[in-house]
Amino acid sequence: MTRFLFLCFWLLAGTLEAQMMPSKRLEIMRDEKKSEDFEVLPLGKQGVLITKTVDDPFRGIAHLYHFSRYDSTLAPRWEAEFKLKYPFEGLLSYHTDEQLYWLCGDPHSEKIQIWKINLETGDTEMIDGEVLAIDEVSKFKVLGNKAFLAGTYNDRPVVVAFSFFDKSSKALPELYDTHLSINELDVDERSNQIHVFSRLTRKGKCQLQLQSYDYEGRLLHKTMLSDESGNSLITAKIVRLQTGESLLVGNYSLNCSDYSQGLYLTKLNGTEPDAIRYVPFHELQNFFNYLKPSRQERLKNRIAEQQKRGKDPKFHYLLQIHDPVPTDHGYLLVAEAYFPQAKTTASTTPFVVSRPRRNSYDSYRYTHALVCGLDASGSFVWDNSMDLKDLTTDVLGPQVQLSSEGDTLRLTYSHENKVRAVQIQGSKTLGKPQEYELFSEELKKDMDRDTYPSLASWYGPYFLSWGYRKFPATGQQPTREAFFVYRLEHPRVVEE
């Protein structure tokens, strides 16, 4: 396999103004005789992990997973691989600071394999077994020596715990209910507990429910996250405060709608939540900054008129919330507003263990991103936003990258072969939004025109970008294709 692997490192000079600045790159040549896909997992200052998935059915291998770990300078650290024999297929992955786990399943039986890869050494270990009472897997987490799989069984929600030691599986109690749908699975290494957030829909009302379990799968407590306001909590993210308390943050709606009206936060006081604090979008200082000034003015006037008449303004934003990010001063919460376009019909095949079901749309259009600063006690301090200029993607997923230098934050996202960036300090925006060429014309000319490069914040001022480029035929050498990873440094935005 090594004869197909070609790594190339060199410094790039002569970067252009208003362009991301490449400092290093690596390339992995693709084998045209095989189907090869690549994934990139940034590990911050610890480096980056590249996973190459190879389909090779002629050798009886359903998938071969080849892992390459590099340090923060893109120097190679180790390589490892594991082979999935037919009919197993890779389903979901999960990683901690020390380990990467791959969940693999046999679609024709209840058999699973969980591959464990040590991110420091590259050592691999395979745990096999059977998981009962689950048809489709949508979430996968690991705590200690147990895996937790969330999904459905006979169209009802389940969470199953699978032990690495005795290979036993156990469904967590009081979740198998047609009125429930699971929207979050959280594992807490600090308390050694598992938290399941589910939406309870009954008699036209919706409530967010939190069920907490100990490591053995025993139900510790069930908490209904609701009050008399009539608001419906949609999602919840757990922020573990330095004080030892747990803060829940998320978005809320009206009348079981999926459309958000604002954000909320509440602390868990033992097994019961404190009073829920609602932050409607119109109370945020910069939420509507993505609109043109004339539209902002009309919207604010309309909101003021509604409030004069004693009515609460209603909004229609679908919101995708990132996991909260701890900082030296508290926490950051990033969310993106979007709406789906042109829904199509999705077909699913009932496998014992399969990929998660997804709502199927032709595309998703994003309007803007919101970032909020919370202090160490979990209170809102400031908010800011970034116009996404009607960014459209085929797959729903986080778009905005967040990086920091001191008390300055940079919000960045890629669009086609360009990078758009805003630099902020709390609610203050430094300078104007910037747009850069991701790569120079010399580098772009050989890149795959069908897929645009991906961009991710890495560490400090550095970003990672990856994609595919082609090498034209020369002499006896046919056209070749390579997967590339660049280390980029973002130009600093100066305040005007």
N, C-alpha and C positions, 0 to 999 in steps of 0.2 A: 504493500500500500504506500510505502514511503516514496516509491518512484513517481507517484502521481502528485506528490506534495512538494510544492516549490514556494519557499518563503523568501521574500525580498524586502530588505530594509534599506532605506536611504533617505537622506535629508533633501527636502525640496526648497529651492531658493527662488527668489524673484517673485514673491507674491504681489498681487495687485492691490491697489487701494480699494476699499469697500468690498473686501473679499475675506472669507474665512482663511486663516493662515495654517496650512498643513505643515506639520513638523516631522511626522514619521508615518509610514504606512507599511502594511504587510499584504501580501497577495498569496492566495491559495489557488493553484490551477485546478480547474474542473476536468474530470474524466468524462469525455464525451460518450463513452460506452455505457455509462451508468447514470442513474437519476440521483442527483445530489442537491440537497437543500442545506442552507446554513442559518444558524441563529446566533445572536450575540448577546451575552449577559455581562453588562458592565459591573465591575466589582469595586468601584471607587479606587482608592489608592492601592488596593490589593491587586489591581490589574483588570483583566478581562478574560472571559471564557468563551470560546467559539465552539459551537456544536455543529458538526457536519453529519447529516443523516443520509445514508446511502441505501437505496433499494437495489437489491441484487437477487431477484427471484431464481435465476439460473443456478445459483449456489445454495438454494433452499433457505436463504436468509430474507426474512420479511423486511427487516431494517437493521442496518449497522450504524451505531452511534459512535462517532469519533470525536473526542473532546481534546481541545488544545488550550492550555492555560498560558497566558502571557502576563508579564508584570506591567507596571505603569509606564514603562518605556517601550512596550511592545516587544520586549525580548522574551523568547520562549522559556517556559518553566518546565512543563511536563506534557505528555500526551497519554491518553488512555482511551479504551473503547469497550463497548459490549455489543453482542449480537443477539438480535431477537429472532428466534426461529418461528416459522410459520405455524399457526395463524396469529401469533401475538402481534399487537400493534401498540405503539406509544400513544398514551392518552393525555396525561397532564404532568407537569413538573412543579416542584416546589423547592425553594432553597433557603437555608439559613446562612449565617456568616461562615459556618464551617463545612456544611454538607449540601450537596445537590441530590434531589430524589426524583426519579422518573417512575411514574405509575404506568404499567403496561398491562393490557388485558387481552384475553382470548374472547372474541365476540361470539363464540359458539359454546362457551361453558362459563363456569363461575371462577375459573382460574385467573390469578393475577401474578405479576412479577413486579417487585419494587427494586429498582437499581439505586444503590447508594454510592455516591462519588465524593471522596474527600477533596475539598477544594484546595487544600494546602499541599497534599502529596500526590493526588491523582489515583489513590487506591480505590478499587471498586469492590462492591459486595452485592450479591443478589439475594433477595428474600422472596421466596415464592409461597403460595398458599391459595386459599379459596375465600371469596367474600360472598356471603349469602345475603339474600333479600335486598338486592339493589340492581336495577335495570340499567340506568344511565347515571354516569358520574359527571357532575358539573363543577365540584370543588374538591381540592385535595390538599391536606395539610399534614404535617408531622410534628408530634410532640413527644420528646423522649424516645422511647422504643415502640411507639404506636403510630399508625397512620389513621387519619380520619377522612372518610370519603362521604361527601354530601351529594345527593342526587334524588332519584325517584325510584319507587318500586310499585308497579301497578298504578302508575300515575299519582301516587301519593308521596310526599316528601319523606326522606329518611337520611339519617347520618349513621354510618357504620364505623365502628372502631376495629382496627385490625392489628393484632399483636405480632411484633417481629419475633418474639420468643417462642410462644407455643402455637403460633399460626391460627389462633382462634379469632373469630369475628363476632361482634355484638352490636345490635342496633340500639342507639340511644333512645330512652323512653320518651313518650308523650310528644312525638313529632309526626307520627303516622296519621295525618288528619287531612281530609279533602279540603278543608277550609284554610289550610296553611300553605305558604310557599316560602322556601328558604331563600334569603337574599344575602346572607353573609355568614361565614364560618371563621371564627377567630380562635387561635391558640395562644395562651398566655403562659410563657415560660416562667414568669415571676411567681405566679400563684399555682402553676401546674394545673390549670383549668382550661376547659373548652367552652366557648360561648357561641351560641347559635342564635342569630337574628332571623326571625321569620315574620311574614305579614299574615295576619289573621283577618280573613274577610268573612263576615257573617251578618246576615240581615241588613245588607246595604251599608255596613260600617266597616272601616278598616282600622286595624291597630297593629302597631309594631310590637313584637313580643321578643323578649330576651330570655333564653333558657341557658343556665350555667350548669356544667357537669364537672365532677372531679375526674381524676386521671383514670379511674376504674369505670367511668361511664355512668356513675350514679347522679341523678338529678339533684342538684343542691338547692336551686330556687328558680322560680319562674316569675318574671317581672313584666307587667303590661305597661308599655311606655305610652301613656295617654293622659289627657286631662279633660276638663270640661269645655275647652275652647272650640271643639269641633274640627280642629286640624288633624290631618292624617300624616304621621311620620312615615317617610318613604324608605330612607336608608339610615344606617348608623355606622360610624367609625369610632373605635375605642382609642382614646388618648390616655395613656398612663402617665399621670402627672408625677412630678418629683416628690410631691407630698405623700404619695402612696395612694391617692384617690384615683378614680377612673372617671373620665369625662367622655360623654357621648356627643358627637357632632354629626350633623347630617342635614338633609333637606326635608321640607314638609309640603303638603298639598292640601287641597280642599276636596271633600266628598269622594275620597278614594281615587282621585285623579292621579295620573303619573306626572302631571305638569306642576313644577315647583312654584311655590309662592315666596320662598325665602329659605333661610338657614335656621337651625335651632341648635341649642346646646343644653345639656343637663348633666349634673354630677350624680353618680350613684352613691347614695349614702347607705352603705350596707347592702341590703337587697332591694331597697326602694329608691327611685329617682327623686332628686330635688325638683323644685318647680321648674318647668321647662321654659327657657327663655327663647322667644321667637324673634328673629331678625328678618323682617320682610325686605325684599329687594330694594324698595324705595327708601328704606332707612340707611342703606349703604351709600357712602359718599360718592363712590366712583363706578357703581355697577352699570350705569347707562352711558358711560363715556365712549363706548364703541359706536354710538349713534352720532350723526352729524349734529352740530349745535342747534340747528333749527328744529330737528326732530326731538332732541332732548328737551328743548323748551316747551314744545307742544305736549310731550308726555308728562312733564312735571306739572304743567298747568292742568291737564286732565286729572292727574292724581290729586291735586289740591282741590279741584271742584268736587271730586268724589268724596273726599274726606269732609268737606263742608256739609255735604248731604248726609253724613254719617255712614257712608259706605266704605268698605275696605277695597283698595285697588286689587284687581285680579290680573295675574300674569300667566303666560304660557311658555315656560322655559323647561325643557328637559335638561337635567343637570347630571354630569358625570363627575364624581368627587374622587380625588386622589387620596391615597393614604396620607395622614398628617405627617409632617416632617418636623422633628425636634430641632431646636436651635439653641444658641447660648442664652437667648432672652425668653424663650417660650416655644411656640409651635407655629408652623405655617400650614394653612389649608388652601389647596388649589382645586378649583373646579372649572369645568368647561360646559358652556351652554350649547345645545345642539338640537337639531330636529331631523327625523328620518325622511327620506324621499323615496317614492315609488315602491311601495311594498309589493313583494312577490310571494308566491306560494312556496313554502319549504316542505320538503319531504324528509321523513326520518325513518330509519330502519331500526326495529327493536332488537338491540343487542343486550346481552347480560351486562357487559361493561362497555360503554361506548363514549364517544365524544359528547360534550354537552349540547343540548338543544340550543339553538339561537333563533331569535326573531330575524327574519330574512328581509333585508331591504336592498335596493339597488345601490344606495349611497347614504351618507350622513353629512349634513352640512352644519358646521360650527359657526356660531356668531361671535363669541368672545370668551375669554378666560377670566376668572375671578381669583384673586389671591387675598387671603385674610391673615392678619397677624394676631396671634393669641399670646397673652402673657403667661407667666409660669403657673398662674392659678387657673388658667383656662378661660379668661375673659377676653372678649373682642377688644382690640386696641386700634386697628386700622384696616382699611381695605383698599385695593387698587384693582385695575383690570387691564386687559390687553385685547385690542381688536384683532380677531382672527380672519377678517376680510372674507367671510363666507367660504372658509376652507372646507373642501369636500373630500371625503375619503370613502373607500369601499368597505372598510372594517371599522367598527366602533371601538375606539381605544384612546388612551391618553395621548394628547398631541403636544402639549406645552412642556418644555423642559425648564427646570428651575436650578439655577446655580447662584453662588454667593461669593462675594469678596468683602469681608468685613461686614459693615451694615448695609452694603449695597447688594441688591438682588437683580438678577437678569432673567427675564422671561423670554424664551426662545422657542420657535417652531420652524420646521422646514416646509416649504411649499414648492413642489417641482424641484428645480435646481437652485432655489434661492433660500436664504435664511432670513427670517424676520425677527427682530429683537427689540425689547423695551427694557430699559434699566431704571430701577425704582429704588427709593429709600422710603419705606413705609407708604403713606398715601401720596407721596411726592414723586412725580415722574421726572427723570433727568433727561433733558434734551428731547428730541423728537424720536418717534419710532424709526428704526434703521432697517434697511434691507441690503443684504449682501449676496454676492454670488457664492454658492457653496464651494465651487471649484473653478479653476481657471479654464479658459477655452481649450488650452492644450490638453488638460486632463479630461474635460467633458467629451471631447470628440470620440473617444473610444468607449464611452460608457453605454450601458444598455438603455436604449431609448424607451423601452416598454415599462420599466420600473424605475422609479426615482429613488435615490439613495436615502437611507434612514439616518436619523440624527438623534443622539442621546447625550445628556449631560453626563460627564465622567467624574472628574474631581478638579477642585480649584478652578482655573480658567480653561480647562481642557474639555473637549467634547470628542465623541466618537461618531464617525460616519461610516456606513458600510453599504455595499451594493455589488453590482457586477460590471465588469468592463471586458471588452473584446480586443484581442490582438489580431490585426489583419494578417492575411496570408502573405508569406514572404518566401520566394523560392520554392523549396520542397516542403516547407512548413505550412500546414493548413491553418485556417482561422481557429483561434483558441479563445477560451473564455476563462476569466479568473474572478474569484470572489475577493474583494478588497476590504480592508479596514484602515481608516485614516485616523490619526490623532490630530485634532484641530485645536487651534487657539482662537478664541473669539476676539475681534477687535474691541477695544474699550470704547464705550460710548461716553462722550464728554458732555457736560452740562453747558447749554448755551446761555 
